[in-house]
Amino acid sequence: MATIDQRGPHQFRARVRRKVGGKLVTLTETFETREAAEKWGVTRDGKVVGDEYVDRKEARSKTVAQACEWFMDRIAPIDTTTSKRVAKSQHAKNQLSKLKYWITSEFASWSLVSLKPWDLIDWRDQTMDEEGCSAQTIVHRLNTLSQVYVNIALALKIELANPVGEKVRPSLGPGRDRRLDVHPDKDGKDEEVRLLEACASSSRPWLKAAVIISLESALRQSELAGLTWDRVKLNAEYPHCDLPRTKNERPRRVPLSTKAIAAFKSLLPENVTVLGKRPVFPVETPRAFGHAWRDVVKDETFPDFRWHDLRHEAVSRLFERTDLRDNEIMAISGHLRPEMLTRYTHLRADRLGGRLG
């Protein structure tokens, strides 16, 4: 136990003396109030013997909704002129909808320390069974809630058990594996040719170029939507585009193939000498690509084909058609961890035969 000595009107000295490993350890500190001295004494006494006191009062008094609102203020502060939230990044913008979900969820009024993994497992199963929510959506919501717990614990300097622990997230399964069909139809056209022809007939003159760029660069929808001409270096020694902000909050440089360069050049506005920060595509949100896509890519002609499948096709081609190492492909695609590419490694299995002798 700590010893508290009053040494003046507003001077309280706390002293902790413990014998650890045969050695006497003494810690002292002076405070203006006895309460502060006692709190420090309890905490320090625990540090000496490895049984640190944890004050969970603040965590108990804060609800899940309050914590989510606190996190919203950090990633998307309110603009005082418009009274609207302004997300600091595309990733933050994506998190906002998940935070709003938790603020109106059944757990909104729960204390942060009351929410347990089994509560979330029950919620997960019920949401997936009764509401038909996909596993991917559940994972996104849980990941955002996990970030709330991690960040608020660090900000408050408290130990706070994260309820989004092991076995809480649902299994995502093997993932989609839709590829462009290389077999020609009765007219001798494979699926890529037919897709580009369909896009060329779209009312959006930029759609065909967007599809080509996506297939050649593996850029995400959000990255295409946020791309400006000052980031596209077509005349560089090694043409590329720079992405200062990505889904993973990490900048990256994407090399451009001959086809990608031609597609970008087809989008250059006429009679404009200085492009600057002019957007490459005339869209306001990433969803515009999906809307344009659905207008021309019908299930009867392109069964179960989504825009995001273009990125999967692009990464698959990097494995099939190049000798790039996995880490080099990661640098192009923006994947963070090698294990995220394991679903593509089978595409090079046939090359291993040459190493067997």
KOLTIDO-238572 format. One record per residue (C-alpha): residue number from 1; residue in one letter; x, y, z. Coordinates in Angstrom, 2 decimals, padded with zeros to 5 digits. Layout:
KOLTIDO-238572
{NUM, "a", {X, Y, Z}}
...
***
This chain:
KOLTIDO-238572
{1, "m", {000.00, 000.00, 000.00}}
{2, "a", {001.11, 003.56, -000.68}}
{3, "t", {001.90, 005.94, 002.18}}
{4, "i", {000.43, 009.46, 001.89}}
{5, "d", {002.11, 012.31, 003.83}}
{6, "q", {000.71, 015.85, 003.92}}
{7, "r", {003.68, 018.21, 003.65}}
{8, "g", {001.80, 021.50, 003.30}}
{9, "p", {-001.61, 023.06, 002.53}}
{10, "h", {-001.60, 021.64, -001.00}}
{11, "q", {001.19, 019.12, -000.88}}
{12, "f", {000.54, 015.41, -000.55}}
{13, "r", {003.46, 013.07, -001.05}}
{14, "a", {002.71, 009.50, -002.08}}
{15, "r", {005.37, 006.89, -001.44}}
{16, "v", {005.41, 003.27, -002.58}}
{17, "r", {007.96, 000.87, -001.09}}
{18, "r", {007.98, -002.77, -002.15}}
{19, "k", {010.56, -005.53, -002.06}}
{20, "v", {010.97, -007.06, -005.50}}
{21, "g", {013.53, -009.77, -006.25}}
{22, "g", {015.35, -009.14, -003.00}}
{23, "k", {015.70, -005.44, -003.76}}
{24, "l", {013.81, -002.59, -002.04}}
{25, "v", {012.07, -000.36, -004.59}}
{26, "t", {010.87, 003.11, -003.56}}
{27, "l", {008.80, 005.47, -005.71}}
{28, "t", {007.62, 008.93, -004.62}}
{29, "e", {005.56, 011.72, -006.15}}
{30, "t", {003.92, 014.91, -004.80}}
{31, "f", {000.38, 016.06, -005.66}}
{32, "e", {-001.90, 018.96, -004.81}}
{33, "t", {-004.75, 016.75, -003.55}}
{34, "r", {-004.90, 013.60, -001.44}}
{35, "e", {-007.19, 011.95, -003.99}}
{36, "a", {-004.63, 012.35, -006.78}}
{37, "a", {-001.88, 011.05, -004.53}}
{38, "e", {-003.90, 007.98, -003.53}}
{39, "k", {-004.77, 007.19, -007.14}}
{40, "w", {-001.13, 007.44, -008.17}}
{41, "g", {-000.11, 005.30, -005.23}}
{42, "v", {-002.49, 002.49, -006.13}}
{43, "t", {-001.40, 002.53, -009.77}}
{44, "r", {002.33, 002.64, -009.02}}
{45, "d", {002.06, -000.03, -006.37}}
{46, "g", {000.58, -002.31, -008.99}}
{47, "k", {003.30, -001.49, -011.53}}
{48, "v", {006.02, -002.53, -009.07}}
{49, "v", {004.57, -006.00, -008.50}}
{50, "g", {003.06, -006.50, -011.96}}
{51, "d", {-000.56, -006.16, -010.79}}
{52, "e", {-001.41, -002.70, -012.02}}
{53, "y", {-004.65, -001.10, -010.90}}
{54, "v", {-007.04, -000.31, -013.73}}
{55, "d", {-009.63, 002.42, -013.30}}
{56, "r", {-012.57, 001.40, -015.49}}
{57, "k", {-014.88, 004.16, -014.28}}
{58, "e", {-014.64, 006.25, -017.44}}
{59, "a", {-015.10, 003.22, -019.69}}
{60, "r", {-018.17, 002.13, -017.73}}
{61, "s", {-019.76, 005.56, -018.02}}
{62, "k", {-019.32, 005.77, -021.81}}
{63, "t", {-021.82, 004.03, -024.06}}
{64, "v", {-021.18, 002.35, -027.39}}
{65, "a", {-023.05, 005.16, -029.16}}
{66, "q", {-020.99, 007.85, -027.41}}
{67, "a", {-017.77, 006.07, -028.33}}
{68, "c", {-018.87, 005.81, -031.97}}
{69, "e", {-019.74, 009.53, -032.05}}
{70, "w", {-016.33, 010.30, -030.53}}
{71, "f", {-014.66, 008.27, -033.28}}
{72, "m", {-016.76, 010.01, -035.94}}
{73, "d", {-015.48, 013.35, -034.70}}
{74, "r", {-011.92, 012.11, -035.16}}
{75, "i", {-012.25, 010.72, -038.67}}
{76, "a", {-014.91, 013.08, -040.02}}
{77, "p", {-015.12, 016.33, -038.04}}
{78, "i", {-018.10, 018.61, -038.54}}
{79, "d", {-017.52, 021.57, -040.85}}
{80, "t", {-018.74, 024.63, -038.93}}
{81, "t", {-019.75, 026.43, -042.14}}
{82, "t", {-021.96, 023.63, -043.49}}
{83, "s", {-022.69, 021.71, -040.25}}
{84, "k", {-021.86, 018.53, -042.16}}
{85, "r", {-019.23, 015.93, -041.49}}
{86, "v", {-016.19, 015.96, -043.76}}
{87, "a", {-014.38, 012.64, -043.97}}
{88, "k", {-010.60, 012.85, -043.89}}
{89, "s", {-010.23, 010.01, -046.39}}
{90, "q", {-012.23, 007.60, -048.51}}
{91, "h", {-011.70, 004.93, -045.87}}
{92, "a", {-013.13, 007.27, -043.22}}
{93, "k", {-016.09, 007.97, -045.50}}
{94, "n", {-016.75, 004.23, -045.73}}
{95, "q", {-016.55, 003.91, -041.95}}
{96, "l", {-019.19, 006.58, -041.34}}
{97, "s", {-022.10, 004.41, -042.43}}
{98, "k", {-020.90, 001.59, -040.16}}
{99, "l", {-020.58, 003.97, -037.21}}
{100, "k", {-024.11, 005.26, -037.84}}
{101, "y", {-025.29, 001.67, -037.79}}
{102, "w", {-023.80, 001.01, -034.33}}
{103, "i", {-025.17, 004.30, -033.01}}
{104, "t", {-028.71, 003.10, -033.77}}
{105, "s", {-028.12, -000.57, -032.94}}
{106, "e", {-029.43, -002.53, -029.96}}
{107, "f", {-026.06, -002.01, -028.28}}
{108, "a", {-026.10, 001.79, -028.56}}
{109, "s", {-027.00, 002.39, -024.90}}
{110, "w", {-024.72, -000.35, -023.56}}
{111, "s", {-021.63, 000.53, -021.57}}
{112, "l", {-018.38, -000.12, -023.43}}
{113, "v", {-017.35, -002.70, -020.82}}
{114, "s", {-020.68, -004.52, -021.04}}
{115, "l", {-020.44, -005.58, -024.67}}
{116, "k", {-018.93, -009.08, -024.89}}
{117, "p", {-017.87, -011.33, -027.80}}
{118, "w", {-020.84, -013.67, -027.27}}
{119, "d", {-023.23, -010.73, -027.59}}
{120, "l", {-021.77, -009.93, -030.99}}
{121, "i", {-021.87, -013.59, -032.05}}
{122, "d", {-025.61, -013.72, -031.24}}
{123, "w", {-026.09, -010.44, -033.14}}
{124, "r", {-024.05, -011.76, -036.07}}
{125, "d", {-026.06, -014.97, -036.41}}
{126, "q", {-029.39, -013.21, -036.06}}
{127, "t", {-028.47, -010.49, -038.55}}
{128, "m", {-027.28, -012.98, -041.14}}
{129, "d", {-030.21, -015.38, -040.70}}
{130, "e", {-033.14, -013.00, -040.27}}
{131, "e", {-032.01, -009.96, -042.24}}
{132, "g", {-030.08, -011.83, -044.92}}
{133, "c", {-027.00, -009.67, -044.32}}
{134, "s", {-023.86, -010.88, -046.10}}
{135, "a", {-020.78, -012.08, -044.22}}
{136, "q", {-018.72, -009.31, -045.84}}
{137, "t", {-021.08, -006.61, -044.53}}
{138, "i", {-020.91, -008.12, -041.04}}
{139, "v", {-017.11, -008.13, -041.17}}
{140, "h", {-017.01, -004.48, -042.26}}
{141, "r", {-019.28, -003.45, -039.38}}
{142, "l", {-017.27, -005.45, -036.85}}
{143, "n", {-013.97, -004.07, -038.13}}
{144, "t", {-015.21, -000.52, -037.63}}
{145, "l", {-016.45, -001.31, -034.11}}
{146, "s", {-013.08, -002.86, -033.33}}
{147, "q", {-011.35, 000.36, -034.43}}
{148, "v", {-013.59, 002.34, -032.06}}
{149, "y", {-012.50, 000.19, -029.10}}
{150, "v", {-008.81, 000.28, -030.01}}
{151, "n", {-008.69, 004.04, -030.52}}
{152, "i", {-010.77, 005.10, -027.53}}
{153, "a", {-008.77, 002.83, -025.21}}
{154, "l", {-005.57, 004.52, -026.37}}
{155, "a", {-007.09, 007.99, -026.09}}
{156, "l", {-008.41, 007.41, -022.56}}
{157, "k", {-005.31, 005.41, -021.55}}
{158, "i", {-007.37, 002.57, -020.17}}
{159, "e", {-007.39, -001.18, -020.55}}
{160, "l", {-010.50, -001.99, -022.51}}
{161, "a", {-011.29, -005.49, -023.74}}
{162, "n", {-012.13, -005.44, -027.44}}
{163, "p", {-015.29, -007.55, -027.94}}
{164, "v", {-014.45, -008.10, -031.61}}
{165, "g", {-012.16, -010.97, -030.78}}
{166, "e", {-011.38, -014.37, -032.18}}
{167, "k", {-014.29, -016.32, -033.70}}
{168, "v", {-016.58, -013.26, -033.76}}
{169, "r", {-016.12, -012.41, -037.43}}
{170, "p", {-017.92, -014.79, -039.81}}
{171, "s", {-015.98, -016.77, -042.37}}
{172, "l", {-015.91, -015.08, -045.76}}
{173, "g", {-015.37, -018.30, -047.67}}
{174, "p", {-013.15, -018.54, -050.75}}
{175, "g", {-014.39, -015.28, -052.24}}
{176, "r", {-015.59, -014.51, -055.77}}
{177, "d", {-013.65, -015.97, -058.67}}
{178, "r", {-015.47, -014.55, -061.69}}
{179, "r", {-013.08, -014.26, -064.63}}
{180, "l", {-013.59, -013.08, -068.18}}
{181, "d", {-014.38, -016.03, -070.41}}
{182, "v", {-011.63, -016.44, -073.03}}
{183, "h", {-013.65, -018.84, -075.18}}
{184, "p", {-015.09, -017.21, -078.31}}
{185, "d", {-018.82, -017.16, -078.95}}
{186, "k", {-020.49, -018.04, -082.25}}
{187, "d", {-019.26, -014.74, -083.68}}
{188, "g", {-015.67, -015.46, -082.66}}
{189, "k", {-015.62, -012.90, -079.86}}
{190, "d", {-014.45, -013.65, -076.35}}
{191, "e", {-016.09, -012.03, -073.33}}
{192, "e", {-013.63, -009.16, -073.07}}
{193, "v", {-014.25, -008.09, -076.65}}
{194, "r", {-018.01, -008.24, -076.13}}
{195, "l", {-017.70, -006.32, -072.85}}
{196, "l", {-015.72, -003.49, -074.43}}
{197, "e", {-018.18, -003.30, -077.32}}
{198, "a", {-021.07, -003.05, -074.86}}
{199, "c", {-019.31, -000.30, -072.92}}
{200, "a", {-018.53, 001.58, -076.14}}
{201, "s", {-022.26, 001.76, -076.85}}
{202, "s", {-022.96, 003.25, -073.41}}
{203, "s", {-024.29, 006.77, -072.98}}
{204, "r", {-021.18, 007.39, -070.84}}
{205, "p", {-018.35, 007.89, -073.36}}
{206, "w", {-015.74, 007.30, -070.64}}
{207, "l", {-016.97, 003.84, -069.58}}
{208, "k", {-014.94, 001.78, -072.08}}
{209, "a", {-011.71, 003.55, -071.13}}
{210, "a", {-012.50, 003.07, -067.44}}
{211, "v", {-012.91, -000.68, -067.95}}
{212, "i", {-009.63, -000.94, -069.87}}
{213, "i", {-007.76, 001.04, -067.20}}
{214, "s", {-009.24, -001.14, -064.47}}
{215, "l", {-008.21, -004.34, -066.28}}
{216, "e", {-004.71, -003.02, -066.90}}
{217, "s", {-003.98, -001.40, -063.54}}
{218, "a", {-006.19, -003.13, -060.91}}
{219, "l", {-007.34, 000.28, -059.67}}
{220, "r", {-010.35, 000.27, -057.34}}
{221, "q", {-013.56, 002.17, -058.05}}
{222, "s", {-012.78, 004.75, -055.37}}
{223, "e", {-009.27, 005.23, -056.76}}
{224, "l", {-010.61, 005.81, -060.27}}
{225, "a", {-013.23, 008.23, -058.99}}
{226, "g", {-010.66, 010.29, -057.10}}
{227, "l", {-008.05, 010.32, -059.85}}
{228, "t", {-007.02, 013.74, -061.18}}
{229, "w", {-004.90, 014.51, -064.23}}
{230, "d", {-001.99, 015.91, -062.24}}
{231, "r", {-001.54, 012.39, -060.81}}
{232, "v", {-001.42, 010.73, -064.25}}
{233, "k", {002.09, 010.86, -065.70}}
{234, "l", {001.68, 009.74, -069.32}}
{235, "n", {004.88, 011.39, -070.56}}
{236, "a", {007.18, 010.16, -067.81}}
{237, "e", {010.06, 007.83, -068.66}}
{238, "y", {007.98, 005.10, -067.04}}
{239, "p", {004.33, 006.18, -067.35}}
{240, "h", {002.39, 005.78, -064.12}}
{241, "c", {-000.26, 007.30, -061.91}}
{242, "d", {000.22, 008.32, -058.29}}
{243, "l", {-002.40, 007.55, -055.69}}
{244, "p", {-001.85, 009.69, -052.58}}
{245, "r", {-004.90, 008.23, -050.85}}
{246, "t", {-006.11, 004.68, -051.14}}
{247, "k", {-008.49, 002.37, -049.32}}
{248, "n", {-005.64, 001.31, -047.04}}
{249, "e", {-004.52, 004.88, -046.31}}
{250, "r", {-001.20, 004.22, -048.04}}
{251, "p", {000.03, 006.02, -051.15}}
{252, "r", {001.17, 003.95, -054.11}}
{253, "r", {002.46, 004.35, -057.64}}
{254, "v", {000.83, 002.25, -060.35}}
{255, "p", {002.72, 001.60, -063.61}}
{256, "l", {000.73, 001.96, -066.81}}
{257, "s", {000.71, -000.50, -069.69}}
{258, "t", {000.48, 000.51, -073.35}}
{259, "k", {-003.27, -000.21, -073.34}}
{260, "a", {-003.78, 001.85, -070.16}}
{261, "i", {-001.87, 004.78, -071.64}}
{262, "a", {-004.02, 004.70, -074.78}}
{263, "a", {-007.17, 004.57, -072.68}}
{264, "f", {-006.07, 007.58, -070.63}}
{265, "k", {-005.22, 009.52, -073.79}}
{266, "s", {-008.71, 008.86, -075.14}}
{267, "l", {-010.08, 010.66, -072.08}}
{268, "l", {-007.98, 013.82, -072.51}}
{269, "p", {-010.29, 016.82, -072.99}}
{270, "e", {-009.89, 018.73, -076.23}}
{271, "n", {-008.54, 022.27, -076.36}}
{272, "v", {-007.36, 022.16, -072.74}}
{273, "t", {-003.66, 022.82, -072.24}}
{274, "v", {-003.54, 022.90, -068.45}}
{275, "l", {-005.37, 020.00, -066.82}}
{276, "g", {-004.19, 020.46, -063.22}}
{277, "k", {-006.46, 018.85, -060.68}}
{278, "r", {-009.27, 018.29, -063.16}}
{279, "p", {-010.88, 014.87, -062.52}}
{280, "v", {-010.05, 012.17, -065.06}}
{281, "f", {-013.61, 010.83, -064.94}}
{282, "p", {-016.73, 013.06, -064.80}}
{283, "v", {-018.12, 011.37, -061.69}}
{284, "e", {-018.75, 012.56, -058.15}}
{285, "t", {-018.76, 009.23, -056.32}}
{286, "p", {-017.34, 005.73, -056.93}}
{287, "r", {-020.88, 004.43, -057.28}}
{288, "a", {-021.17, 006.19, -060.62}}
{289, "f", {-019.07, 003.40, -062.15}}
{290, "g", {-021.47, 000.81, -060.82}}
{291, "h", {-024.49, 002.68, -062.17}}
{292, "a", {-022.91, 003.02, -065.63}}
{293, "w", {-021.87, -000.63, -065.51}}
{294, "r", {-025.32, -001.96, -064.71}}
{295, "d", {-026.83, -000.03, -067.61}}
{296, "v", {-024.88, -002.07, -070.18}}
{297, "v", {-023.70, -005.24, -068.41}}
{298, "k", {-026.81, -007.37, -068.17}}
{299, "d", {-027.01, -010.80, -066.57}}
{300, "e", {-028.35, -012.38, -069.75}}
{301, "t", {-025.21, -011.38, -071.68}}
{302, "f", {-022.63, -011.22, -068.84}}
{303, "p", {-023.89, -013.57, -066.08}}
{304, "d", {-022.94, -012.67, -062.50}}
{305, "f", {-020.32, -010.13, -063.57}}
{306, "r", {-019.65, -007.15, -061.30}}
{307, "w", {-017.39, -004.15, -061.61}}
{308, "h", {-015.11, -005.34, -058.81}}
{309, "d", {-014.47, -008.54, -060.81}}
{310, "l", {-012.37, -006.38, -063.15}}
{311, "r", {-009.85, -005.87, -060.36}}
{312, "h", {-009.78, -009.62, -059.68}}
{313, "e", {-009.18, -010.21, -063.38}}
{314, "a", {-006.39, -007.64, -063.42}}
{315, "v", {-004.53, -009.17, -060.47}}
{316, "s", {-005.01, -012.66, -061.90}}
{317, "r", {-003.42, -011.52, -065.17}}
{318, "l", {-000.42, -010.11, -063.33}}
{319, "f", {000.20, -013.60, -061.96}}
{320, "e", {-000.49, -015.38, -065.24}}
{321, "r", {001.17, -013.09, -067.77}}
{322, "t", {004.16, -011.61, -065.94}}
{323, "d", {007.16, -012.76, -063.95}}
{324, "l", {006.59, -010.13, -061.28}}
{325, "r", {007.28, -011.25, -057.73}}
{326, "d", {004.43, -011.32, -055.21}}
{327, "n", {005.72, -008.21, -053.43}}
{328, "e", {005.89, -006.35, -056.76}}
{329, "i", {002.30, -007.29, -057.55}}
{330, "m", {001.33, -006.11, -054.05}}
{331, "a", {002.95, -002.74, -054.81}}
{332, "i", {000.77, -002.42, -057.92}}
{333, "s", {-002.51, -003.77, -056.53}}
{334, "g", {-002.30, -002.16, -053.09}}
{335, "h", {-002.78, -005.37, -051.10}}
{336, "l", {-001.28, -004.97, -047.64}}
{337, "r", {-000.26, -008.51, -046.72}}
{338, "p", {001.13, -011.44, -048.74}}
{339, "e", {-001.59, -013.76, -047.47}}
{340, "m", {-004.15, -011.58, -049.27}}
{341, "l", {-002.69, -012.88, -052.54}}
{342, "t", {-002.74, -016.57, -051.68}}
{343, "r", {-005.95, -017.04, -053.70}}
{344, "y", {-003.93, -016.19, -056.83}}
{345, "t", {-000.83, -018.32, -056.32}}
{346, "h", {-002.38, -021.39, -057.99}}
{347, "l", {-002.27, -019.48, -061.27}}
{348, "r", {001.47, -020.07, -061.40}}
{349, "a", {001.43, -023.70, -060.26}}
{350, "d", {002.25, -024.96, -063.76}}
{351, "r", {005.56, -023.06, -063.73}}
{352, "l", {006.77, -025.00, -060.71}}
{353, "g", {007.26, -028.08, -062.85}}
{354, "g", {010.41, -026.61, -064.35}}
{355, "r", {012.00, -026.49, -060.92}}
{356, "l", {011.36, -030.13, -060.11}}
{357, "g", {013.99, -031.47, -062.50}}
***
